């Protein structure tokens, strides 16, 4: 019985035919695309009146910046969440990962080529990026959409909202969650102070850290992380991070 449906899609920049590798009869379309040398993110709001044809209310296109060599870095859309904050303002949150940059994806750190996660925060009325008047009655300076990451590869694989009390009443909350993998350390304060009183951080234990710190090269493995994010600032509240133990 929803009045509106929101769709996030990858839109090819051209109709370049790609060479299909592996199984020719049953290609893995999750791993490679039949058409397109590069992709941008398109978000659509659709009105779904009862018994009538659905109508697109708005379409927003978020391109990635073209690289100096003329190519467009790949982008991955991980999840969406519709959430109302405690001031009654509704947000459309979209998360994913990319090596590229753009207005909706944040800036690339100088001289870096690693993957980073991103979180878009859109107005429901027209799909524009929320940068000012983030909450009703309050005005903030221009706030870039969240660029999640370290100096190593970081991937957002999913997100979920926090509806507060009562899923049926769509309770209000000022936080949401993202989950993914990293080759760096997502528990630092690089993107804002977090883990107050040591309530999060690496989940290895002091004994494990001390025992293996000289021989365990964690940078070579992809470690899962879970992060709680503030909807008002798009900065982390806390982050937990794990890793599989080495054989020796």
Backbone torsions as a table, in degrees:
resi	resn	phi	psi	omega
1	UNK	NA	21.4	177.5
2	UNK	-71.2	139.1	176.8
3	UNK	-79.3	-27.4	-176.9
4	UNK	-133.2	147.5	175.8
5	UNK	-126.1	139.2	-180.0
6	UNK	-115.2	136.0	-177.3
7	UNK	-127.9	132.4	172.2
8	UNK	-113.7	129.3	-175.3
9	UNK	-136.6	157.8	170.4
10	UNK	-94.9	127.4	-176.3
11	UNK	-114.1	124.0	-178.3
12	UNK	-72.0	144.5	-179.6
13	UNK	-79.4	-19.4	-177.6
14	UNK	-155.9	-177.5	-179.0
15	UNK	-110.3	31.6	177.7
16	UNK	-60.3	129.4	178.5
17	UNK	-82.8	126.3	-179.4
18	UNK	-94.3	148.7	177.2
19	UNK	-74.9	123.6	-178.7
20	UNK	-86.4	123.7	179.3
21	UNK	-106.2	168.2	178.7
22	UNK	74.7	-138.2	-176.8
23	UNK	-69.1	110.2	-176.8
24	UNK	-72.4	-33.6	-177.8
25	UNK	-78.8	-33.7	-179.0
26	UNK	-131.8	72.8	-178.1
27	UNK	-64.1	153.7	176.5
28	UNK	-90.1	96.1	-175.7
29	UNK	-72.9	-9.3	173.6
30	UNK	-76.9	-25.1	-176.1
31	UNK	-97.4	-25.7	-179.6
32	UNK	-147.7	157.3	-177.0
33	UNK	-110.2	142.4	-179.8
34	UNK	-69.3	-40.5	-178.2
35	UNK	-126.7	151.3	171.1
36	UNK	106.6	126.7	175.9
37	UNK	-89.8	-12.1	178.2
38	UNK	-163.3	158.3	-175.3
39	UNK	-134.3	144.2	172.3
40	UNK	-114.3	173.7	179.1
41	UNK	-103.7	129.5	176.6
42	UNK	-119.2	133.0	179.7
43	UNK	-119.7	133.7	-175.2
44	UNK	-127.5	135.7	171.8
45	UNK	-106.9	124.9	-176.3
46	UNK	-119.4	129.4	174.4
47	UNK	-88.4	133.8	-174.7
48	UNK	-122.8	75.4	179.3
49	UNK	-66.6	144.7	-179.4
50	UNK	-59.1	127.0	174.4
51	UNK	72.5	8.4	-179.1
52	UNK	-125.3	167.1	-179.2
53	UNK	-69.6	132.7	176.8
54	UNK	-59.2	146.9	-176.8
55	UNK	-126.9	131.9	175.2
56	UNK	-76.3	120.5	179.9
57	UNK	-83.6	-41.7	174.2
58	UNK	-155.1	157.2	176.3
59	UNK	-132.3	124.5	178.0
60	UNK	-116.9	132.0	-177.5
61	UNK	-112.5	126.3	-177.6
62	UNK	-118.0	96.3	-178.0
63	UNK	-80.0	153.2	170.1
64	UNK	-90.9	151.7	177.6
65	UNK	-67.9	139.1	176.5
66	UNK	-76.9	135.9	-179.6
67	UNK	-74.3	161.5	179.7
68	UNK	-55.3	-28.4	179.8
69	UNK	-85.2	4.8	176.7
70	UNK	89.9	-1.3	-179.5
71	UNK	-94.3	161.2	176.5
72	UNK	-113.1	123.9	179.5
73	UNK	-62.2	150.9	177.8
74	UNK	-69.0	157.3	178.3
75	UNK	-138.6	146.9	-178.1
76	UNK	-129.3	128.2	176.5
77	UNK	-97.3	121.7	-172.5
78	UNK	-97.5	-37.0	-176.1
79	UNK	-173.3	168.7	178.1
80	UNK	-135.0	153.2	175.8
81	UNK	-148.0	138.0	175.8
82	UNK	-109.0	120.7	-171.5
83	UNK	-144.3	142.6	175.9
84	UNK	-106.6	128.3	-179.6
85	UNK	-83.1	178.7	-174.0
86	UNK	-72.8	-7.7	173.3
87	UNK	-96.2	5.4	176.2
88	UNK	85.3	6.0	178.8
89	UNK	-89.4	129.9	-178.4
90	UNK	-91.9	139.8	-177.6
91	UNK	-122.8	144.5	167.5
92	UNK	-107.5	115.4	-176.8
93	UNK	-105.9	132.6	178.6
94	UNK	-131.3	130.0	-177.8
95	UNK	-121.6	158.7	177.9
96	UNK	179.9	-162.0	-177.5
97	UNK	-144.6	150.8	177.3
98	UNK	-164.4	156.1	169.9
99	UNK	-90.3	-10.6	-175.8
100	UNK	-89.5	-175.5	179.6
101	UNK	-132.5	171.5	-180.0
102	UNK	162.2	168.0	-176.8
103	UNK	-55.5	-38.2	-176.7
104	UNK	-88.7	-8.9	-171.8
105	UNK	-115.6	-6.8	-177.8
106	UNK	87.1	176.7	-177.5
107	UNK	-97.0	150.8	175.0
108	UNK	-81.3	137.4	174.0
109	UNK	-63.3	140.8	-178.3
110	UNK	-53.9	136.1	175.3
111	UNK	62.1	27.7	179.0
112	UNK	-116.7	150.5	179.7
113	UNK	-130.9	13.8	-175.6
114	UNK	-82.8	163.0	177.9
115	UNK	-80.1	141.3	175.5
116	UNK	-133.6	154.0	173.0
117	UNK	-86.2	162.6	176.6
118	UNK	-143.2	156.9	172.8
119	UNK	-132.8	117.6	172.9
120	UNK	-87.5	147.6	178.2
121	UNK	-131.3	109.8	-170.1
122	UNK	-114.6	149.8	172.5
123	UNK	-76.0	137.9	179.4
124	UNK	-72.5	-24.7	-175.1
125	UNK	-69.2	-39.1	-176.9
126	UNK	-140.0	-1.8	178.1
127	UNK	80.2	10.3	179.0
128	UNK	-78.2	158.8	179.7
129	UNK	-69.2	135.9	176.8
130	UNK	-82.7	112.7	179.9
131	UNK	-123.6	-35.7	176.6
132	UNK	-125.0	168.3	-177.1
133	UNK	49.8	46.9	-175.9
134	UNK	-61.6	-33.4	175.0
135	UNK	-124.4	154.5	178.6
136	UNK	-60.5	131.3	176.8
137	UNK	80.4	-0.5	-179.9
138	UNK	-130.2	139.2	179.0
139	UNK	-121.4	130.3	-179.4
140	UNK	-113.2	160.0	170.6
141	UNK	-65.5	162.4	-177.8
142	UNK	-54.7	125.6	-177.7
143	UNK	-115.4	117.2	177.6
144	UNK	-63.2	148.6	173.2
145	UNK	-66.2	154.4	-166.4
146	UNK	-66.8	127.8	171.8
147	UNK	-110.3	107.1	-177.0
148	UNK	-91.4	128.2	174.1
149	UNK	164.3	170.8	177.7
150	UNK	-122.3	-166.9	176.4
151	UNK	-77.7	-4.9	178.2
152	UNK	-111.4	-178.7	-179.9
153	UNK	-67.9	134.5	177.8
154	UNK	-137.7	131.9	-176.3
155	UNK	-125.9	132.9	168.2
156	UNK	-94.8	126.6	-177.4
157	UNK	-108.2	-13.4	179.6
158	UNK	-174.4	167.5	178.1
159	UNK	-151.5	157.8	174.0
160	UNK	-147.9	152.9	179.4
161	UNK	-91.3	173.9	177.6
162	UNK	-123.2	102.2	-172.4
163	UNK	-81.1	5.9	-179.3
164	UNK	70.4	-142.9	-177.0
165	UNK	-87.5	117.5	171.7
166	UNK	89.6	105.4	178.2
167	UNK	-68.3	-31.6	-178.6
168	UNK	-70.0	-30.3	-177.9
169	UNK	-94.0	1.2	-178.4
170	UNK	51.6	60.5	-178.8
171	UNK	-55.5	157.5	-175.4
172	UNK	-96.6	144.8	-179.3
173	UNK	-154.8	150.5	179.4
174	UNK	-103.7	15.5	179.2
175	UNK	-136.7	155.7	172.1
176	UNK	-144.6	178.7	-172.3
177	UNK	-130.1	144.2	170.8
178	UNK	-127.2	152.8	179.5
179	UNK	-136.6	146.2	-179.1
180	UNK	-174.8	-156.5	-179.9
181	UNK	-132.8	151.9	-178.5
182	UNK	-145.3	150.0	170.7
183	UNK	-102.1	1.7	179.0
184	UNK	-113.4	-149.6	-180.0
185	UNK	-121.5	104.1	-178.8
186	UNK	-85.2	-1.1	-175.3
187	UNK	-92.9	1.7	179.9
188	UNK	-78.6	175.9	-179.9
189	UNK	-94.9	19.9	-176.3
190	UNK	-60.2	-31.9	-179.5
191	UNK	-107.5	17.5	179.3
192	UNK	128.4	146.4	179.9
193	UNK	-56.1	136.5	-179.9
194	UNK	-151.6	177.5	176.3
195	UNK	59.8	47.1	-179.8
196	UNK	-56.3	133.1	178.6
197	UNK	61.6	23.8	175.5
198	UNK	68.7	30.1	-176.3
199	UNK	-81.4	-6.0	178.6
200	UNK	-139.3	-143.9	-179.7
201	UNK	94.6	-165.3	179.5
202	UNK	-62.8	135.4	-176.5
203	UNK	-103.3	49.4	-179.2
204	UNK	-105.3	-26.9	-174.9
205	UNK	90.5	144.3	-176.9
206	UNK	-60.1	-37.5	-179.2
207	UNK	-64.1	-42.3	179.1
208	UNK	-65.4	-44.2	179.3
209	UNK	-57.8	-47.9	-176.5
210	UNK	-66.8	-36.7	-174.8
211	UNK	-71.7	-37.0	-171.5
212	UNK	-111.2	1.6	-170.3
213	UNK	-60.7	-27.3	-177.1
214	UNK	-87.6	-13.0	-176.9
215	UNK	-126.5	-8.9	-177.2
216	UNK	-94.8	107.7	180.0
217	UNK	-94.7	87.5	-175.0
218	UNK	-68.5	-24.3	-176.9
219	UNK	-62.3	-16.0	-178.8
220	UNK	-88.3	-3.8	-179.0
221	UNK	-119.7	156.2	178.0
222	UNK	-94.2	116.0	-174.0
223	UNK	-104.6	136.8	178.7
224	UNK	-75.0	147.4	175.2
225	UNK	-138.7	154.8	174.3
226	UNK	-129.0	129.3	-177.0
227	UNK	-129.3	133.9	171.7
228	UNK	-96.1	128.9	-172.0
229	UNK	-121.0	141.4	175.4
230	UNK	-78.9	130.1	-179.3
231	UNK	-75.0	-21.0	-177.7
232	UNK	-84.4	-30.3	-178.2
233	UNK	-117.2	-13.4	-173.6
234	UNK	58.7	28.0	176.1
235	UNK	-108.2	155.3	-177.1
236	UNK	-68.7	142.3	170.6
237	UNK	-90.5	-47.9	171.1
238	UNK	-156.8	160.8	177.5
239	UNK	-139.4	133.4	170.6
240	UNK	-111.3	151.2	-176.1
241	UNK	-147.1	140.0	-178.3
242	UNK	-125.6	178.5	171.8
243	UNK	-161.8	151.5	173.5
244	UNK	-73.8	141.0	-179.1
245	UNK	-73.4	142.9	176.5
246	UNK	-71.0	158.3	179.8
247	UNK	-62.2	-41.6	-177.9
248	UNK	-118.6	NA	NA
